[in-house]
Amino acid sequence: VKSSGSSGSSGEHDNANNNVSPGARWKFSMNGGAIDANTGESMVVLFGGHRLWHGYASDNSELNAWESRDLLPKGGYMNDLWTYSKQLLSNAEYRWERRP
């Protein structure tokens, strides 16, 4: 299973719509039947996963110790929790939120 996104540290920013998302990752856990206890809003919950190691980016080499994160975000195992809810204000509005 793969989630889509662009680049960033723990979250990814979509400049066109000013939205933040969990970004591209593999092997994450997802639950689509969650209900927010405070608002009663239905949501999708996404936890963790794995992101391709940033050292594979074309701008990395032994010279920079594979530490550049200009082209790819930091890779490896992730332990972050995100919730997604669709806002019906317009077709382009959605909201990912990182939970502590």
Backbone atoms as SQL, in Angstrom:
CREATE TABLE atoms (id INTEGER PRIMARY KEY, chain TEXT, resi INTEGER, resn TEXT, atom TEXT, x REAL, y REAL, z REAL);
INSERT INTO atoms VALUES
  (1, 'A', 1, 'VAL', 'N', 0.851, -1.176, 0.000),
  (2, 'A', 1, 'VAL', 'CA', 0.000, 0.000, 0.000),
  (3, 'A', 1, 'VAL', 'C', 0.886, 1.224, 0.000),
  (4, 'A', 2, 'LYS', 'N', 0.531, 2.211, -0.781),
  (5, 'A', 2, 'LYS', 'CA', 1.321, 3.432, -0.866),
  (6, 'A', 2, 'LYS', 'C', 0.421, 4.643, -0.738),
  (7, 'A', 3, 'SER', 'N', 0.831, 5.621, 0.069),
  (8, 'A', 3, 'SER', 'CA', 0.153, 6.906, 0.175),
  (9, 'A', 3, 'SER', 'C', 0.891, 7.879, -0.731),
  (10, 'A', 4, 'SER', 'N', 0.201, 8.821, -1.324),
  (11, 'A', 4, 'SER', 'CA', 0.883, 9.741, -2.242),
  (12, 'A', 4, 'SER', 'C', 1.119, 11.099, -1.598),
  (13, 'A', 5, 'GLY', 'N', 2.097, 11.831, -2.115),
  (14, 'A', 5, 'GLY', 'CA', 2.439, 13.161, -1.627),
  (15, 'A', 5, 'GLY', 'C', 3.686, 13.641, -2.322),
  (16, 'A', 6, 'SER', 'N', 4.228, 14.780, -1.895),
  (17, 'A', 6, 'SER', 'CA', 5.431, 15.311, -2.540),
  (18, 'A', 6, 'SER', 'C', 6.613, 15.235, -1.598),
  (19, 'A', 7, 'SER', 'N', 7.055, 16.328, -0.980),
  (20, 'A', 7, 'SER', 'CA', 8.225, 16.252, -0.111),
  (21, 'A', 7, 'SER', 'C', 8.039, 17.080, 1.145),
  (22, 'A', 8, 'GLY', 'N', 8.787, 16.753, 2.197),
  (23, 'A', 8, 'GLY', 'CA', 8.709, 17.467, 3.450),
  (24, 'A', 8, 'GLY', 'C', 9.324, 16.646, 4.561),
  (25, 'A', 9, 'SER', 'N', 9.332, 17.138, 5.807),
  (26, 'A', 9, 'SER', 'CA', 9.954, 16.381, 6.891),
  (27, 'A', 9, 'SER', 'C', 8.996, 15.314, 7.403),
  (28, 'A', 10, 'SER', 'N', 8.138, 15.636, 8.344),
  (29, 'A', 10, 'SER', 'CA', 7.182, 14.630, 8.797),
  (30, 'A', 10, 'SER', 'C', 5.866, 14.791, 8.050),
  (31, 'A', 11, 'GLY', 'N', 5.596, 15.973, 7.561),
  (32, 'A', 11, 'GLY', 'CA', 4.411, 16.229, 6.758),
  (33, 'A', 11, 'GLY', 'C', 4.821, 16.870, 5.459),
  (34, 'A', 12, 'GLU', 'N', 3.942, 16.826, 4.482),
  (35, 'A', 12, 'GLU', 'CA', 4.245, 17.390, 3.185),
  (36, 'A', 12, 'GLU', 'C', 3.262, 18.487, 2.865),
  (37, 'A', 13, 'HIS', 'N', 3.765, 19.565, 2.278),
  (38, 'A', 13, 'HIS', 'CA', 2.961, 20.746, 2.016),
  (39, 'A', 13, 'HIS', 'C', 2.640, 20.860, 0.533),
  (40, 'A', 14, 'ASP', 'N', 1.365, 21.016, 0.219),
  (41, 'A', 14, 'ASP', 'CA', 0.896, 21.220, -1.146),
  (42, 'A', 14, 'ASP', 'C', 0.707, 22.715, -1.347),
  (43, 'A', 15, 'ASN', 'N', 1.646, 23.364, -2.041),
  (44, 'A', 15, 'ASN', 'CA', 1.593, 24.812, -2.202),
  (45, 'A', 15, 'ASN', 'C', 0.391, 25.288, -3.001),
  (46, 'A', 16, 'ALA', 'N', -0.104, 24.488, -3.929),
  (47, 'A', 16, 'ALA', 'CA', -1.231, 24.896, -4.769),
  (48, 'A', 16, 'ALA', 'C', -2.501, 25.095, -3.946),
  (49, 'A', 17, 'ASN', 'N', -2.763, 24.176, -3.005),
  (50, 'A', 17, 'ASN', 'CA', -3.988, 24.249, -2.217),
  (51, 'A', 17, 'ASN', 'C', -3.758, 24.599, -0.759),
  (52, 'A', 18, 'ASN', 'N', -2.491, 24.864, -0.388),
  (53, 'A', 18, 'ASN', 'CA', -2.123, 25.195, 0.984),
  (54, 'A', 18, 'ASN', 'C', -2.559, 24.105, 1.970),
  (55, 'A', 19, 'ASN', 'N', -2.418, 22.852, 1.562),
  (56, 'A', 19, 'ASN', 'CA', -2.770, 21.710, 2.403),
  (57, 'A', 19, 'ASN', 'C', -1.514, 20.966, 2.824),
  (58, 'A', 20, 'VAL', 'N', -1.582, 20.297, 3.956),
  (59, 'A', 20, 'VAL', 'CA', -0.501, 19.449, 4.451),
  (60, 'A', 20, 'VAL', 'C', -0.997, 18.014, 4.424),
  (61, 'A', 21, 'SER', 'N', -0.125, 17.077, 4.053),
  (62, 'A', 21, 'SER', 'CA', -0.500, 15.667, 4.016),
  (63, 'A', 21, 'SER', 'C', 0.618, 14.820, 4.608),
  (64, 'A', 22, 'PRO', 'N', 0.349, 13.558, 4.914),
  (65, 'A', 22, 'PRO', 'CA', 1.395, 12.699, 5.465),
  (66, 'A', 22, 'PRO', 'C', 2.478, 12.330, 4.466),
  (67, 'A', 23, 'GLY', 'N', 2.246, 12.510, 3.178),
  (68, 'A', 23, 'GLY', 'CA', 3.267, 12.254, 2.175),
  (69, 'A', 23, 'GLY', 'C', 3.373, 10.803, 1.760),
  (70, 'A', 24, 'ALA', 'N', 4.253, 10.567, 0.781),
  (71, 'A', 24, 'ALA', 'CA', 4.435, 9.223, 0.227),
  (72, 'A', 24, 'ALA', 'C', 5.054, 8.302, 1.255),
  (73, 'A', 25, 'ARG', 'N', 4.511, 7.089, 1.378),
  (74, 'A', 25, 'ARG', 'CA', 5.017, 6.086, 2.311),
  (75, 'A', 25, 'ARG', 'C', 4.471, 4.726, 1.923),
  (76, 'A', 26, 'TRP', 'N', 5.127, 3.676, 2.421),
  (77, 'A', 26, 'TRP', 'CA', 4.739, 2.294, 2.151),
  (78, 'A', 26, 'TRP', 'C', 4.397, 1.599, 3.460),
  (79, 'A', 27, 'LYS', 'N', 3.571, 0.572, 3.387),
  (80, 'A', 27, 'LYS', 'CA', 3.282, -0.337, 4.509),
  (81, 'A', 27, 'LYS', 'C', 2.784, 0.384, 5.754),
  (82, 'A', 28, 'PHE', 'N', 1.845, 1.290, 5.589),
  (83, 'A', 28, 'PHE', 'CA', 1.279, 2.004, 6.717),
  (84, 'A', 28, 'PHE', 'C', -0.025, 1.335, 7.148),
  (85, 'A', 29, 'SER', 'N', -0.523, 1.684, 8.319),
  (86, 'A', 29, 'SER', 'CA', -1.804, 1.179, 8.813),
  (87, 'A', 29, 'SER', 'C', -2.864, 2.244, 8.584),
  (88, 'A', 30, 'MET', 'N', -4.063, 1.813, 8.131),
  (89, 'A', 30, 'MET', 'CA', -5.128, 2.762, 7.847),
  (90, 'A', 30, 'MET', 'C', -6.464, 2.189, 8.327),
  (91, 'A', 31, 'ASN', 'N', -7.273, 3.049, 8.929),
  (92, 'A', 31, 'ASN', 'CA', -8.615, 2.684, 9.371),
  (93, 'A', 31, 'ASN', 'C', -9.580, 3.713, 8.815),
  (94, 'A', 32, 'GLY', 'N', -10.573, 3.284, 8.066),
  (95, 'A', 32, 'GLY', 'CA', -11.507, 4.213, 7.431),
  (96, 'A', 32, 'GLY', 'C', -12.810, 4.393, 8.158),
  (97, 'A', 33, 'GLY', 'N', -13.004, 3.770, 9.314),
  (98, 'A', 33, 'GLY', 'CA', -14.279, 3.873, 10.005),
  (99, 'A', 33, 'GLY', 'C', -14.208, 4.625, 11.315),
  (100, 'A', 34, 'ALA', 'N', -13.246, 5.508, 11.472),
  (101, 'A', 34, 'ALA', 'CA', -13.056, 6.215, 12.737),
  (102, 'A', 34, 'ALA', 'C', -14.030, 7.389, 12.866),
  (103, 'A', 35, 'ILE', 'N', -14.447, 7.658, 14.090),
  (104, 'A', 35, 'ILE', 'CA', -15.326, 8.781, 14.403),
  (105, 'A', 35, 'ILE', 'C', -14.630, 9.625, 15.472),
  (106, 'A', 36, 'ASP', 'N', -14.544, 10.943, 15.247),
  (107, 'A', 36, 'ASP', 'CA', -13.966, 11.853, 16.229),
  (108, 'A', 36, 'ASP', 'C', -14.904, 11.929, 17.436),
  (109, 'A', 37, 'ALA', 'N', -14.409, 11.608, 18.623),
  (110, 'A', 37, 'ALA', 'CA', -15.230, 11.581, 19.834),
  (111, 'A', 37, 'ALA', 'C', -15.769, 12.963, 20.205),
  (112, 'A', 38, 'ASN', 'N', -15.054, 14.031, 19.839),
  (113, 'A', 38, 'ASN', 'CA', -15.481, 15.384, 20.202),
  (114, 'A', 38, 'ASN', 'C', -16.501, 15.969, 19.234),
  (115, 'A', 39, 'THR', 'N', -16.331, 15.691, 17.931),
  (116, 'A', 39, 'THR', 'CA', -17.186, 16.334, 16.925),
  (117, 'A', 39, 'THR', 'C', -18.165, 15.379, 16.253),
  (118, 'A', 40, 'GLY', 'N', -17.947, 14.077, 16.373),
  (119, 'A', 40, 'GLY', 'CA', -18.792, 13.109, 15.688),
  (120, 'A', 40, 'GLY', 'C', -18.483, 12.990, 14.204),
  (121, 'A', 41, 'GLU', 'N', -17.426, 13.666, 13.763),
  (122, 'A', 41, 'GLU', 'CA', -17.029, 13.684, 12.354),
  (123, 'A', 41, 'GLU', 'C', -16.363, 12.359, 11.975),
  (124, 'A', 42, 'SER', 'N', -16.753, 11.783, 10.820),
  (125, 'A', 42, 'SER', 'CA', -16.089, 10.569, 10.364),
  (126, 'A', 42, 'SER', 'C', -14.754, 10.932, 9.727),
  (127, 'A', 43, 'MET', 'N', -13.783, 10.044, 9.856),
  (128, 'A', 43, 'MET', 'CA', -12.452, 10.336, 9.351),
  (129, 'A', 43, 'MET', 'C', -11.701, 9.053, 9.042),
  (130, 'A', 44, 'VAL', 'N', -10.608, 9.210, 8.316),
  (131, 'A', 44, 'VAL', 'CA', -9.666, 8.134, 8.031),
  (132, 'A', 44, 'VAL', 'C', -8.450, 8.369, 8.915),
  (133, 'A', 45, 'VAL', 'N', -7.924, 7.310, 9.515),
  (134, 'A', 45, 'VAL', 'CA', -6.754, 7.416, 10.384),
  (135, 'A', 45, 'VAL', 'C', -5.607, 6.662, 9.728),
  (136, 'A', 46, 'LEU', 'N', -4.435, 7.286, 9.652),
  (137, 'A', 46, 'LEU', 'CA', -3.246, 6.691, 9.050),
  (138, 'A', 46, 'LEU', 'C', -2.120, 6.720, 10.073),
  (139, 'A', 47, 'PHE', 'N', -1.425, 5.586, 10.242),
  (140, 'A', 47, 'PHE', 'CA', -0.315, 5.523, 11.193),
  (141, 'A', 47, 'PHE', 'C', 0.917, 4.917, 10.546),
  (142, 'A', 48, 'GLY', 'N', 2.044, 5.571, 10.771),
  (143, 'A', 48, 'GLY', 'CA', 3.364, 5.028, 10.457),
  (144, 'A', 48, 'GLY', 'C', 3.614, 4.687, 9.011),
  (145, 'A', 49, 'GLY', 'N', 4.456, 3.695, 8.821),
  (146, 'A', 49, 'GLY', 'CA', 4.857, 3.268, 7.494),
  (147, 'A', 49, 'GLY', 'C', 6.356, 3.383, 7.298),
  (148, 'A', 50, 'HIS', 'N', 6.760, 3.301, 6.054),
  (149, 'A', 50, 'HIS', 'CA', 8.166, 3.384, 5.693),
  (150, 'A', 50, 'HIS', 'C', 8.301, 4.264, 4.460),
  (151, 'A', 51, 'ARG', 'N', 9.285, 5.121, 4.454),
  (152, 'A', 51, 'ARG', 'CA', 9.576, 6.005, 3.324),
  (153, 'A', 51, 'ARG', 'C', 10.946, 5.655, 2.774),
  (154, 'A', 52, 'LEU', 'N', 11.088, 5.674, 1.443),
  (155, 'A', 52, 'LEU', 'CA', 12.360, 5.384, 0.787),
  (156, 'A', 52, 'LEU', 'C', 13.472, 6.247, 1.382),
  (157, 'A', 53, 'TRP', 'N', 14.622, 5.636, 1.647),
  (158, 'A', 53, 'TRP', 'CA', 15.741, 6.349, 2.239),
  (159, 'A', 53, 'TRP', 'C', 16.178, 7.511, 1.343),
  (160, 'A', 54, 'HIS', 'N', 16.352, 8.686, 1.926),
  (161, 'A', 54, 'HIS', 'CA', 16.733, 9.890, 1.188),
  (162, 'A', 54, 'HIS', 'C', 18.103, 9.761, 0.535),
  (163, 'A', 55, 'GLY', 'N', 18.932, 8.833, 0.983),
  (164, 'A', 55, 'GLY', 'CA', 20.264, 8.635, 0.403),
  (165, 'A', 55, 'GLY', 'C', 20.227, 8.189, -1.046),
  (166, 'A', 56, 'TYR', 'N', 19.075, 7.672, -1.506),
  (167, 'A', 56, 'TYR', 'CA', 18.947, 7.261, -2.904),
  (168, 'A', 56, 'TYR', 'C', 18.733, 8.436, -3.857),
  (169, 'A', 57, 'ALA', 'N', 18.534, 9.622, -3.359),
  (170, 'A', 57, 'ALA', 'CA', 18.333, 10.798, -4.224),
  (171, 'A', 57, 'ALA', 'C', 19.582, 11.058, -5.063),
  (172, 'A', 58, 'SER', 'N', 19.386, 11.596, -6.243),
  (173, 'A', 58, 'SER', 'CA', 20.501, 11.805, -7.176),
  (174, 'A', 58, 'SER', 'C', 21.526, 12.820, -6.676),
  (175, 'A', 59, 'ASP', 'N', 21.158, 13.689, -5.728),
  (176, 'A', 59, 'ASP', 'CA', 22.119, 14.676, -5.219),
  (177, 'A', 59, 'ASP', 'C', 22.940, 14.139, -4.043),
  (178, 'A', 60, 'ASN', 'N', 22.766, 12.893, -3.652),
  (179, 'A', 60, 'ASN', 'CA', 23.527, 12.304, -2.550),
  (180, 'A', 60, 'ASN', 'C', 24.671, 11.450, -3.063),
  (181, 'A', 61, 'SER', 'N', 25.760, 11.439, -2.287),
  (182, 'A', 61, 'SER', 'CA', 26.935, 10.637, -2.618),
  (183, 'A', 61, 'SER', 'C', 27.759, 10.440, -1.345),
  (184, 'A', 62, 'GLU', 'N', 28.861, 9.718, -1.488),
  (185, 'A', 62, 'GLU', 'CA', 29.751, 9.527, -0.349),
  (186, 'A', 62, 'GLU', 'C', 30.338, 10.866, 0.113),
  (187, 'A', 63, 'LEU', 'N', 30.507, 11.816, -0.828),
  (188, 'A', 63, 'LEU', 'CA', 31.077, 13.122, -0.492),
  (189, 'A', 63, 'LEU', 'C', 30.231, 13.887, 0.529),
  (190, 'A', 64, 'ASN', 'N', 28.897, 13.775, 0.453),
  (191, 'A', 64, 'ASN', 'CA', 28.052, 14.479, 1.429),
  (192, 'A', 64, 'ASN', 'C', 27.438, 13.513, 2.444),
  (193, 'A', 65, 'ALA', 'N', 28.007, 12.297, 2.518),
  (194, 'A', 65, 'ALA', 'CA', 27.582, 11.266, 3.480),
  (195, 'A', 65, 'ALA', 'C', 26.091, 10.946, 3.351),
  (196, 'A', 66, 'TRP', 'N', 25.565, 11.075, 2.151),
  (197, 'A', 66, 'TRP', 'CA', 24.163, 10.764, 1.847),
  (198, 'A', 66, 'TRP', 'C', 23.189, 11.502, 2.756),
  (199, 'A', 67, 'GLU', 'N', 23.534, 12.735, 3.131),
  (200, 'A', 67, 'GLU', 'CA', 22.718, 13.495, 4.087),
  (201, 'A', 67, 'GLU', 'C', 21.832, 14.566, 3.461),
  (202, 'A', 68, 'SER', 'N', 21.933, 14.811, 2.157),
  (203, 'A', 68, 'SER', 'CA', 21.103, 15.855, 1.551),
  (204, 'A', 68, 'SER', 'C', 19.635, 15.426, 1.551),
  (205, 'A', 69, 'ARG', 'N', 18.765, 16.349, 1.921),
  (206, 'A', 69, 'ARG', 'CA', 17.322, 16.107, 1.880),
  (207, 'A', 69, 'ARG', 'C', 16.642, 17.120, 0.973),
  (208, 'A', 70, 'ASP', 'N', 17.401, 17.649, 0.001),
  (209, 'A', 70, 'ASP', 'CA', 16.846, 18.642, -0.923),
  (210, 'A', 70, 'ASP', 'C', 15.855, 18.021, -1.900),
  (211, 'A', 71, 'LEU', 'N', 16.101, 16.802, -2.364),
  (212, 'A', 71, 'LEU', 'CA', 15.234, 16.167, -3.356),
  (213, 'A', 71, 'LEU', 'C', 14.254, 15.166, -2.761),
  (214, 'A', 72, 'LEU', 'N', 14.622, 14.517, -1.668),
  (215, 'A', 72, 'LEU', 'CA', 13.742, 13.546, -1.005),
  (216, 'A', 72, 'LEU', 'C', 13.687, 13.855, 0.488),
  (217, 'A', 73, 'PRO', 'N', 12.522, 13.651, 1.130),
  (218, 'A', 73, 'PRO', 'CA', 12.443, 13.846, 2.580),
  (219, 'A', 73, 'PRO', 'C', 13.195, 12.737, 3.304),
  (220, 'A', 74, 'LYS', 'N', 13.453, 12.934, 4.583),
  (221, 'A', 74, 'LYS', 'CA', 14.149, 11.929, 5.382),
  (222, 'A', 74, 'LYS', 'C', 13.391, 10.608, 5.294),
  (223, 'A', 75, 'GLY', 'N', 14.106, 9.553, 5.005),
  (224, 'A', 75, 'GLY', 'CA', 13.485, 8.241, 4.846),
  (225, 'A', 75, 'GLY', 'C', 13.618, 7.373, 6.068),
  (226, 'A', 76, 'GLY', 'N', 13.018, 6.187, 5.993),
  (227, 'A', 76, 'GLY', 'CA', 13.088, 5.217, 7.074),
  (228, 'A', 76, 'GLY', 'C', 11.715, 4.948, 7.653),
  (229, 'A', 77, 'TYR', 'N', 11.698, 4.292, 8.820),
  (230, 'A', 77, 'TYR', 'CA', 10.437, 3.968, 9.474),
  (231, 'A', 77, 'TYR', 'C', 9.848, 5.211, 10.129),
  (232, 'A', 78, 'MET', 'N', 8.526, 5.301, 10.100),
  (233, 'A', 78, 'MET', 'CA', 7.838, 6.483, 10.625),
  (234, 'A', 78, 'MET', 'C', 6.846, 6.048, 11.703),
  (235, 'A', 79, 'ASN', 'N', 6.660, 6.876, 12.723),
  (236, 'A', 79, 'ASN', 'CA', 5.703, 6.561, 13.781),
  (237, 'A', 79, 'ASN', 'C', 4.742, 7.721, 14.020),
  (238, 'A', 80, 'ASP', 'N', 4.310, 8.372, 12.945),
  (239, 'A', 80, 'ASP', 'CA', 3.410, 9.503, 13.074),
  (240, 'A', 80, 'ASP', 'C', 1.957, 9.068, 12.837),
  (241, 'A', 81, 'LEU', 'N', 1.021, 9.805, 13.412),
  (242, 'A', 81, 'LEU', 'CA', -0.403, 9.509, 13.317),
  (243, 'A', 81, 'LEU', 'C', -1.105, 10.686, 12.650),
  (244, 'A', 82, 'TRP', 'N', -1.904, 10.406, 11.603),
  (245, 'A', 82, 'TRP', 'CA', -2.624, 11.435, 10.852),
  (246, 'A', 82, 'TRP', 'C', -4.093, 11.072, 10.775),
  (247, 'A', 83, 'THR', 'N', -4.946, 12.088, 10.751),
  (248, 'A', 83, 'THR', 'CA', -6.364, 11.868, 10.486),
  (249, 'A', 83, 'THR', 'C', -6.751, 12.681, 9.259),
  (250, 'A', 84, 'TYR', 'N', -7.696, 12.154, 8.471),
  (251, 'A', 84, 'TYR', 'CA', -8.168, 12.819, 7.265),
  (252, 'A', 84, 'TYR', 'C', -9.674, 12.955, 7.347),
  (253, 'A', 85, 'SER', 'N', -10.163, 14.153, 7.051),
  (254, 'A', 85, 'SER', 'CA', -11.610, 14.356, 6.965),
  (255, 'A', 85, 'SER', 'C', -11.902, 15.244, 5.767),
  (256, 'A', 86, 'LYS', 'N', -12.922, 14.907, 5.041),
  (257, 'A', 86, 'LYS', 'CA', -13.324, 15.685, 3.863),
  (258, 'A', 86, 'LYS', 'C', -14.233, 16.801, 4.326),
  (259, 'A', 87, 'GLN', 'N', -13.909, 18.029, 3.949),
  (260, 'A', 87, 'GLN', 'CA', -14.760, 19.169, 4.232),
  (261, 'A', 87, 'GLN', 'C', -15.579, 19.443, 2.979),
  (262, 'A', 88, 'LEU', 'N', -16.869, 19.533, 3.110),
  (263, 'A', 88, 'LEU', 'CA', -17.740, 19.680, 1.958),
  (264, 'A', 88, 'LEU', 'C', -17.993, 21.136, 1.583),
  (265, 'A', 89, 'LEU', 'N', -17.048, 22.020, 1.893),
  (266, 'A', 89, 'LEU', 'CA', -17.202, 23.429, 1.547),
  (267, 'A', 89, 'LEU', 'C', -16.996, 23.662, 0.058),
  (268, 'A', 90, 'SER', 'N', -16.088, 22.920, -0.555),
  (269, 'A', 90, 'SER', 'CA', -15.851, 22.993, -1.999),
  (270, 'A', 90, 'SER', 'C', -15.169, 21.701, -2.419),
  (271, 'A', 91, 'ASN', 'N', -15.023, 21.487, -3.707),
  (272, 'A', 91, 'ASN', 'CA', -14.413, 20.258, -4.208),
  (273, 'A', 91, 'ASN', 'C', -12.939, 20.136, -3.851),
  (274, 'A', 92, 'ALA', 'N', -12.249, 21.255, -3.686),
  (275, 'A', 92, 'ALA', 'CA', -10.800, 21.227, -3.479),
  (276, 'A', 92, 'ALA', 'C', -10.403, 21.200, -2.004),
  (277, 'A', 93, 'GLU', 'N', -11.352, 21.284, -1.081),
  (278, 'A', 93, 'GLU', 'CA', -10.983, 21.386, 0.327),
  (279, 'A', 93, 'GLU', 'C', -10.973, 20.035, 1.020),
  (280, 'A', 94, 'TYR', 'N', -9.863, 19.739, 1.660),
  (281, 'A', 94, 'TYR', 'CA', -9.721, 18.549, 2.489),
  (282, 'A', 94, 'TYR', 'C', -8.768, 18.901, 3.612),
  (283, 'A', 95, 'ARG', 'N', -8.688, 18.038, 4.610),
  (284, 'A', 95, 'ARG', 'CA', -7.826, 18.376, 5.747),
  (285, 'A', 95, 'ARG', 'C', -7.147, 17.138, 6.289),
  (286, 'A', 96, 'TRP', 'N', -5.825, 17.121, 6.236),
  (287, 'A', 96, 'TRP', 'CA', -5.011, 16.137, 6.969),
  (288, 'A', 96, 'TRP', 'C', -4.541, 16.854, 8.217),
  (289, 'A', 97, 'GLU', 'N', -4.509, 16.174, 9.320),
  (290, 'A', 97, 'GLU', 'CA', -4.033, 16.758, 10.570),
  (291, 'A', 97, 'GLU', 'C', -3.119, 15.762, 11.267),
  (292, 'A', 98, 'ARG', 'N', -1.924, 16.219, 11.633),
  (293, 'A', 98, 'ARG', 'CA', -1.010, 15.347, 12.384),
  (294, 'A', 98, 'ARG', 'C', -1.393, 15.389, 13.846),
  (295, 'A', 99, 'ARG', 'N', -1.542, 14.223, 14.447),
  (296, 'A', 99, 'ARG', 'CA', -1.922, 14.123, 15.848),
  (297, 'A', 99, 'ARG', 'C', -0.694, 13.822, 16.693),
  (298, 'A', 100, 'PRO', 'N', -0.632, 14.371, 17.900),
  (299, 'A', 100, 'PRO', 'CA', 0.526, 14.096, 18.768),
  (300, 'A', 100, 'PRO', 'C', 0.547, 12.665, 19.248);
